[in-house]
């Protein structure tokens, strides 16, 4: 006999966005994490209705059963769950189903009633139900005090089109006329280039896209000593407040962050006097998946999911690097990362770079996942101090020196604009740099598995065979890693 769902009178009205954020913050402060699976039905429903009534429903025969290709009854399960939603919502299929993922056991649906949330949580095949369009940051930014600004939050974090003349102390010059960032020398990357240049390895970068105005990451990707390689640019981000919009805004970087990451990982060893990337002969596949570095809201989270599944399905891609994140988990992104991991990809994610409201958070999502390798930045020198805004914690695997001890300058990269340079810092550039080192190792040992590459990188790092509680295995010696 079906159990009647009864909702207390005090729980019939949804919480306000400010109340929802307060509960999220309380969890982050006390436990260091927040997950919708641990929330009450009332909190979950409140976030759904405050986010355009959109929810993501993950399903399967078990908690680990997230892949459609490995779920023979996935269509039947989906139909059963849609029937539950239609029953409690009192409407038809065309009014509730927004999207059903082709690779993953999940769908995005419209839910307006708390009874539907409760019924779904009681259903046999549910892995999770989450708000798909609740924007934590939008609420937070609306509550900024008068002396704060949105630029102090991660809504704009990491973006900028600046070009800066590099200090002479921050680079050396190498043939044919490329600038080697000081940080590369700290990690013995120039010596590693005598053995490996990343040739034959493809790195996937999920970020804000790549500038159309920087030809070294476009038509001149093969320049100087970089040759015979490709760069493929994809755009999956939809710049719309509406979850049902599907037209992307293209492949081009409208932030600047993605361009910097692509440069650090694989910019050519050029003859133009501009910074070189770590794996200067590796291929690149880039995805514009967000407008900035925090994957908040439906369209960014959906685009990141699509990027990971596409890169997972791309047999040429060995390494995936993402220098973006969120302060709590997102089920559809977790599923997509596990999908790519299951395809043998080596996935590097940024541990996090603080903003005014995330200073109490350790390693951010998805870098805390066991399927990803968390990377953070440290200051120059042997004393191991986190960079000014970099997150640390037990989930960190590697560090990269990316902030000078005296000047505070960060890592030289190719600018958003042609023939210009810039600096970039944080755990972001540390992650892209580490992905490049992985490409050097894999290029030297093309038959190796992901685990073999990762173990060789660990063995070359400062703290190995031990692991530091905040900095993992520490700084990698790229020359030792490719020997």
C-alpha positions as CSV (number, residue, x, y, z in Angstrom):
1,X,0.0,0.0,0.0
2,X,1.4,3.4,-1.0
3,X,2.4,5.6,1.9
4,X,0.6,9.0,2.1
5,X,3.0,12.0,2.1
6,X,2.2,14.5,4.8
7,X,4.0,17.8,5.1
8,X,3.9,19.8,8.3
9,X,2.2,23.2,8.2
10,X,5.5,24.9,9.2
11,X,7.3,23.4,6.2
12,X,4.7,24.3,3.5
13,X,6.5,27.5,2.4
14,X,9.9,27.4,0.9
15,X,12.9,29.0,2.6
16,X,14.2,32.2,1.1
17,X,17.5,32.2,-0.8
18,X,19.2,33.9,2.1
19,X,18.0,31.2,4.5
20,X,19.1,28.5,2.1
21,X,22.6,30.0,1.8
22,X,22.8,30.3,5.6
23,X,22.2,26.6,6.0
24,X,24.8,25.8,3.3
25,X,27.3,28.1,5.0
26,X,26.6,26.5,8.4
27,X,27.5,23.1,6.9
28,X,30.6,24.4,5.2
29,X,31.7,26.0,8.5
30,X,31.1,23.0,10.7
31,X,31.9,20.1,8.4
32,X,34.0,21.7,5.7
33,X,31.6,20.4,3.1
34,X,28.0,20.5,1.9
35,X,26.0,17.9,0.0
36,X,22.4,18.0,-1.1
37,X,22.0,14.3,-0.2
38,X,22.3,15.3,3.5
39,X,19.8,18.1,3.3
40,X,16.2,17.9,4.5
41,X,13.5,17.5,1.9
42,X,12.3,21.0,2.8
43,X,15.7,22.6,2.2
44,X,16.2,20.7,-1.1
45,X,12.7,21.6,-2.3
46,X,13.3,25.3,-1.3
47,X,16.5,25.4,-3.4
48,X,14.7,23.8,-6.4
49,X,11.8,26.3,-6.4
50,X,14.3,29.2,-5.9
51,X,16.2,27.9,-9.0
52,X,13.5,28.1,-11.7
53,X,12.0,24.8,-10.4
54,X,14.7,22.8,-12.1
55,X,16.1,19.6,-10.5
56,X,18.6,17.0,-11.6
57,X,17.6,13.4,-10.9
58,X,20.4,10.8,-10.9
59,X,19.2,7.2,-11.1
60,X,20.5,3.6,-11.5
61,X,20.5,0.1,-10.0
62,X,23.0,1.2,-7.4
63,X,24.9,4.3,-6.1
64,X,27.8,3.5,-8.5
65,X,25.6,2.7,-11.5
66,X,25.8,6.1,-13.4
67,X,26.5,5.0,-17.0
68,X,23.7,4.3,-19.4
69,X,25.8,1.9,-21.5
70,X,26.2,-0.3,-18.4
71,X,22.5,-0.1,-17.4
72,X,20.4,-2.3,-19.6
73,X,17.2,-1.1,-17.9
74,X,18.0,2.6,-17.9
75,X,15.1,3.6,-20.2
76,X,12.6,1.6,-18.0
77,X,14.0,3.3,-14.8
78,X,13.7,6.7,-16.3
79,X,10.1,6.1,-17.4
80,X,9.2,4.9,-13.9
81,X,10.7,8.0,-12.3
82,X,9.1,10.3,-14.8
83,X,5.8,8.6,-13.9
84,X,6.3,9.4,-10.3
85,X,7.0,13.1,-11.1
86,X,4.0,13.4,-13.4
87,X,1.8,11.9,-10.7
88,X,2.8,14.2,-7.9
89,X,3.1,17.3,-10.1
90,X,-0.3,16.5,-11.7
91,X,1.0,17.3,-15.2
92,X,2.2,15.7,-18.5
93,X,5.7,14.6,-19.7
94,X,6.2,17.6,-22.0
95,X,5.8,19.9,-19.0
96,X,8.5,18.3,-16.8
97,X,11.3,16.8,-18.9
98,X,14.0,19.3,-19.9
99,X,16.8,17.0,-20.8
100,X,17.9,13.3,-20.5
101,X,21.6,12.8,-20.8
102,X,22.7,10.4,-23.5
103,X,25.7,9.0,-21.6
104,X,24.8,9.2,-18.0
105,X,21.9,8.0,-15.9
106,X,20.5,11.4,-15.1
107,X,17.8,13.9,-16.3
108,X,16.8,17.5,-15.7
109,X,13.2,18.0,-14.8
110,X,10.7,20.6,-13.6
111,X,9.6,20.1,-10.0
112,X,7.3,22.5,-8.1
113,X,6.0,20.4,-5.2
114,X,7.7,19.2,-2.1
115,X,5.7,16.0,-2.2
116,X,7.4,15.2,-5.5
117,X,10.8,15.6,-3.9
118,X,9.9,13.3,-1.0
119,X,8.4,10.7,-3.3
120,X,11.5,10.6,-5.5
121,X,13.8,10.2,-2.5
122,X,11.7,7.2,-1.5
123,X,11.9,5.7,-5.0
124,X,13.9,2.5,-5.6
125,X,16.3,3.6,-8.3
126,X,17.2,7.1,-7.1
127,X,20.9,7.9,-6.7
128,X,20.3,11.6,-6.0
129,X,18.1,14.6,-6.5
130,X,19.6,18.0,-6.5
131,X,18.6,21.6,-7.5
132,X,20.0,22.1,-11.0
133,X,19.7,25.9,-11.2
134,X,20.1,27.3,-7.7
135,X,22.8,29.9,-7.8
136,X,24.6,30.2,-4.4
137,X,26.7,33.1,-5.7
138,X,23.9,35.1,-7.1
139,X,22.3,35.2,-3.7
140,X,25.6,35.9,-2.0
141,X,26.4,38.8,-4.4
142,X,23.0,40.3,-3.9
143,X,23.8,40.5,-0.1
144,X,27.2,42.2,-0.5
145,X,27.8,44.9,2.1
146,X,28.2,48.5,0.7
147,X,32.0,48.4,1.0
148,X,32.2,45.1,-0.9
149,X,31.9,44.6,-4.7
150,X,31.1,41.7,-6.9
151,X,34.7,41.7,-8.1
152,X,35.7,40.5,-4.6
153,X,33.6,37.4,-5.1
154,X,34.2,34.6,-7.5
155,X,31.4,35.8,-9.8
156,X,34.2,37.6,-11.7
157,X,37.2,35.7,-10.2
158,X,39.9,34.8,-12.7
159,X,38.6,37.0,-15.5
160,X,40.5,39.9,-17.2
161,X,42.0,40.9,-20.5
162,X,45.1,42.6,-19.1
163,X,48.5,42.6,-20.8
164,X,51.6,43.2,-18.8
165,X,55.2,43.7,-19.6
166,X,57.2,40.9,-17.9
167,X,59.9,41.7,-15.4
168,X,63.3,40.6,-16.7
169,X,63.9,38.5,-13.6
170,X,60.7,36.4,-14.3
171,X,61.9,34.6,-17.4
172,X,64.9,33.3,-19.3
173,X,65.1,33.0,-23.1
174,X,65.4,29.7,-24.9
175,X,65.7,28.9,-28.6
176,X,64.2,29.9,-31.0
177,X,63.2,33.0,-29.0
178,X,60.7,31.9,-26.4
179,X,60.4,33.1,-22.8
180,X,60.7,30.3,-20.1
181,X,58.7,31.3,-17.0
182,X,60.7,31.4,-13.8
183,X,58.3,28.8,-12.3
184,X,59.3,26.3,-15.0
185,X,62.9,26.5,-14.0
186,X,61.8,25.9,-10.3
187,X,60.4,22.6,-11.5
188,X,63.3,21.6,-13.8
189,X,61.1,21.7,-16.9
190,X,63.7,23.1,-19.3
191,X,66.0,20.1,-18.5
192,X,63.0,17.8,-19.0
193,X,62.6,19.2,-22.5
194,X,65.9,17.6,-23.4
195,X,64.0,14.3,-23.1
196,X,60.3,15.1,-23.9
197,X,58.2,17.9,-25.4
198,X,54.7,16.3,-25.0
199,X,54.6,15.1,-28.6
200,X,51.8,12.7,-29.3
201,X,49.8,13.4,-26.2
202,X,46.5,15.3,-26.2
203,X,45.4,17.5,-23.2
204,X,41.8,18.5,-22.8
205,X,41.2,21.8,-21.0
206,X,37.8,22.7,-19.6
207,X,37.6,26.4,-18.9
208,X,36.3,29.6,-20.4
209,X,37.6,29.0,-23.9
210,X,40.6,30.4,-25.8
211,X,41.1,33.9,-27.2
212,X,40.5,34.4,-30.9
213,X,43.1,37.2,-30.7
214,X,46.1,35.0,-29.7
215,X,47.4,33.2,-32.8
216,X,49.9,31.1,-30.8
217,X,46.8,29.4,-29.5
218,X,45.2,29.3,-32.9
219,X,46.6,29.5,-36.5
220,X,50.2,29.7,-35.2
221,X,49.9,26.8,-32.7
222,X,52.7,25.3,-34.7
223,X,55.4,27.9,-34.4
224,X,59.2,27.7,-33.7
225,X,60.0,24.3,-32.3
226,X,56.3,23.3,-32.0
227,X,55.2,21.3,-35.0
228,X,52.9,18.6,-36.2
229,X,50.2,19.1,-33.6
230,X,46.6,20.3,-33.4
231,X,44.4,22.6,-31.3
232,X,40.6,21.9,-31.4
233,X,38.3,24.4,-29.9
234,X,34.8,23.5,-28.7
235,X,32.0,25.6,-27.2
236,X,29.3,24.0,-25.0
237,X,28.4,26.9,-22.7
238,X,24.9,28.5,-23.2
239,X,24.9,32.1,-22.1
240,X,21.3,32.2,-20.9
241,X,19.4,32.3,-17.6
242,X,16.9,29.8,-19.0
243,X,17.7,26.0,-18.6
244,X,15.9,25.1,-21.7
245,X,18.0,27.4,-24.0
246,X,20.5,25.3,-26.0
247,X,22.3,27.7,-28.3
248,X,25.9,28.1,-27.3
249,X,27.9,31.3,-27.4
250,X,30.8,29.8,-29.3
251,X,34.3,28.6,-28.6
252,X,36.0,32.0,-27.8
253,X,37.2,33.0,-24.4
254,X,35.2,36.0,-23.1
255,X,36.9,35.9,-19.7
256,X,40.7,35.5,-20.3
257,X,41.2,32.7,-17.8
258,X,41.0,29.8,-20.3
259,X,43.5,31.5,-22.6
260,X,46.0,31.7,-19.7
261,X,45.5,28.0,-18.8
262,X,46.0,26.9,-22.4
263,X,49.1,29.0,-22.6
264,X,50.6,27.5,-19.4
265,X,49.9,24.0,-20.5
266,X,50.9,24.0,-24.1
267,X,51.8,27.3,-25.7
268,X,54.3,26.9,-28.6
269,X,58.0,27.1,-28.1
270,X,57.8,30.2,-30.3
271,X,60.2,32.5,-32.1
272,X,58.2,35.7,-31.1
273,X,59.6,36.4,-27.6
274,X,56.5,35.1,-25.9
275,X,56.1,32.6,-23.0
276,X,56.3,28.9,-23.8
277,X,53.9,26.3,-22.3
278,X,55.1,23.2,-20.5
279,X,54.1,20.6,-23.1
280,X,54.9,22.7,-26.2
281,X,54.4,19.8,-28.6
282,X,51.2,18.4,-27.1
283,X,47.8,18.6,-28.8
284,X,45.1,20.6,-27.2
285,X,41.3,20.1,-27.1
286,X,39.7,23.1,-25.4
287,X,36.1,23.5,-24.1
288,X,34.4,26.7,-23.4
289,X,32.2,25.5,-20.5
290,X,31.7,28.6,-18.3
291,X,31.7,32.4,-18.2
292,X,34.1,32.5,-15.2
293,X,35.9,30.2,-12.9
294,X,33.1,29.2,-10.5
295,X,30.7,26.7,-12.0
296,X,27.5,28.0,-10.5
297,X,24.0,27.7,-12.0
298,X,22.4,25.4,-14.6
299,X,24.1,26.4,-17.8
300,X,27.7,26.3,-16.5
301,X,27.2,23.0,-14.6
302,X,25.5,21.4,-17.7
303,X,28.4,22.6,-19.9
304,X,31.1,21.2,-17.6
305,X,29.2,17.9,-17.5
306,X,29.1,17.8,-21.3
307,X,32.8,18.7,-21.5
308,X,33.9,15.8,-19.3
309,X,31.7,13.3,-21.1
310,X,32.9,14.5,-24.5
311,X,36.5,14.3,-23.5
312,X,35.8,10.9,-21.9
313,X,34.5,9.7,-25.3
314,X,37.5,11.2,-27.2
315,X,40.0,8.4,-27.5
316,X,42.8,10.7,-28.3
317,X,42.6,12.6,-25.0
318,X,44.9,11.3,-22.2
319,X,44.8,14.2,-19.8
320,X,42.0,16.5,-18.6
321,X,42.7,19.8,-16.8
322,X,40.1,22.0,-15.2
323,X,41.0,25.1,-13.2
324,X,37.4,25.8,-12.2
325,X,35.2,24.5,-9.4
326,X,32.5,25.1,-6.8
327,X,32.4,25.0,-3.0
328,X,30.0,22.1,-2.9
329,X,29.4,19.0,-5.0
330,X,27.3,18.8,-8.1
331,X,25.9,15.3,-8.9
332,X,25.9,15.6,-12.7
333,X,29.5,16.8,-12.7
334,X,30.5,13.9,-10.4
335,X,28.9,11.5,-12.8
336,X,30.7,13.0,-15.8
337,X,34.1,12.9,-14.1
338,X,33.6,9.3,-13.1
339,X,32.6,8.6,-16.7
340,X,35.8,10.2,-18.0
341,X,37.9,8.5,-15.3
342,X,36.4,5.1,-16.4
343,X,37.8,5.8,-19.8
344,X,41.3,6.0,-18.4
345,X,41.7,9.8,-18.4
346,X,44.1,11.4,-15.9
347,X,42.2,14.4,-14.5
348,X,43.8,17.4,-12.7
349,X,41.6,19.9,-10.9
350,X,42.4,23.1,-9.0
351,X,42.3,22.9,-5.2
352,X,40.8,26.4,-5.1
353,X,41.8,30.0,-4.9
354,X,40.1,32.0,-2.2
355,X,37.7,34.8,-2.5
356,X,36.1,36.8,0.3
357,X,33.6,34.2,1.2
358,X,35.4,30.9,0.6
359,X,38.4,31.4,2.9
360,X,37.0,28.8,5.4
361,X,36.8,26.1,2.7
362,X,39.6,23.6,2.1
363,X,40.0,21.8,-1.2
364,X,37.0,22.6,-3.4
365,X,34.8,20.5,-5.7
366,X,35.6,18.6,-7.8
367,X,39.3,18.5,-6.8
368,X,38.3,16.6,-3.6
369,X,37.0,13.6,-5.6
370,X,39.1,10.5,-5.5
371,X,38.9,10.4,-9.4
372,X,40.7,13.7,-9.7
373,X,44.2,14.9,-8.8
374,X,44.1,18.1,-6.7
375,X,46.8,20.7,-7.3
376,X,47.5,24.0,-5.5
377,X,50.1,26.8,-5.7
378,X,52.9,27.7,-3.3
379,X,55.3,30.5,-2.9
380,X,58.8,30.3,-4.3
381,X,61.4,28.6,-2.0
382,X,61.7,25.5,0.1
383,X,59.6,26.5,3.1
384,X,56.3,25.5,1.6
385,X,53.9,28.4,2.1
386,X,50.6,28.4,0.2
387,X,50.3,31.3,-2.3
388,X,48.3,34.2,-1.0
389,X,44.9,32.9,-2.0
390,X,45.5,29.1,-2.6
391,X,43.6,26.4,-0.8
392,X,45.4,23.5,0.9
393,X,44.4,20.3,2.6
394,X,44.7,16.5,2.8
395,X,43.2,16.1,-0.7
396,X,46.1,18.0,-2.4
397,X,48.4,15.8,-4.4
398,X,50.9,18.2,-5.9
399,X,52.0,21.8,-5.7
400,X,53.5,24.2,-8.2
401,X,55.7,27.3,-7.3
402,X,53.7,30.1,-8.8
403,X,54.3,33.2,-6.6
404,X,57.7,34.9,-6.3
405,X,58.9,35.3,-2.7
406,X,60.3,38.9,-3.2
407,X,58.1,40.6,-5.9
408,X,55.0,38.5,-5.5
409,X,54.8,38.1,-9.3
410,X,53.1,35.0,-10.6
411,X,53.6,33.0,-13.8
412,X,54.2,34.6,-17.2
413,X,51.8,33.4,-20.0
414,X,50.7,34.5,-23.4
415,X,48.2,37.3,-23.2
416,X,44.6,37.4,-24.5
417,X,46.0,39.7,-27.2
418,X,48.5,39.0,-30.0
419,X,52.2,39.5,-29.3
420,X,51.5,40.5,-25.6
421,X,52.2,38.9,-22.3
422,X,50.6,38.6,-18.9
423,X,50.9,37.0,-15.5
424,X,48.5,34.4,-14.0
425,X,48.5,32.9,-10.5
426,X,46.5,30.8,-8.1
427,X,45.8,27.1,-8.0
428,X,44.6,27.5,-11.6
429,X,48.0,27.9,-13.2
430,X,49.4,25.3,-10.9
431,X,46.9,22.8,-12.3
432,X,47.5,23.6,-15.9
433,X,51.3,23.4,-15.3
434,X,50.9,20.0,-13.7
435,X,48.8,18.7,-16.6
436,X,51.6,19.8,-18.9
437,X,54.2,17.9,-16.8
438,X,52.0,14.8,-17.0
439,X,52.0,15.2,-20.8
440,X,55.8,15.2,-20.8
441,X,55.9,12.0,-18.8
442,X,53.3,10.3,-20.9
443,X,55.0,11.3,-24.2
444,X,58.2,9.7,-23.0
445,X,56.3,6.6,-22.0
446,X,53.4,6.3,-24.4
447,X,52.4,2.8,-23.5
448,X,52.0,3.6,-19.8
449,X,48.7,3.7,-17.9
450,X,47.3,6.7,-16.0
451,X,48.5,5.1,-12.7
452,X,52.0,4.6,-14.0
453,X,52.3,8.3,-15.1
454,X,50.9,9.5,-11.8
455,X,53.2,7.3,-9.8
456,X,56.3,8.6,-11.7
457,X,55.2,12.1,-11.0
458,X,54.8,11.3,-7.3
459,X,58.2,9.7,-7.1
460,X,59.8,12.8,-8.5
461,X,58.2,15.2,-6.0
462,X,59.8,16.7,-2.9
463,X,58.0,14.8,-0.1
464,X,57.9,11.3,-1.7
465,X,57.5,8.7,-0.3
466,X,55.7,10.6,2.4
467,X,52.7,12.8,1.9
468,X,52.3,16.2,3.5
469,X,49.0,16.9,5.2
470,X,48.5,20.2,3.3
471,X,50.7,20.0,0.2
472,X,50.5,16.3,-0.8
473,X,53.8,15.1,-2.5
474,X,54.8,18.8,-3.0
475,X,56.6,20.2,-6.0
476,X,57.3,17.9,-9.0
477,X,60.8,17.7,-10.5
478,X,59.9,17.3,-14.2
479,X,63.4,16.3,-15.2
480,X,63.3,13.3,-12.8
481,X,59.7,12.5,-13.8
482,X,60.7,12.0,-17.5
483,X,63.8,9.9,-16.8
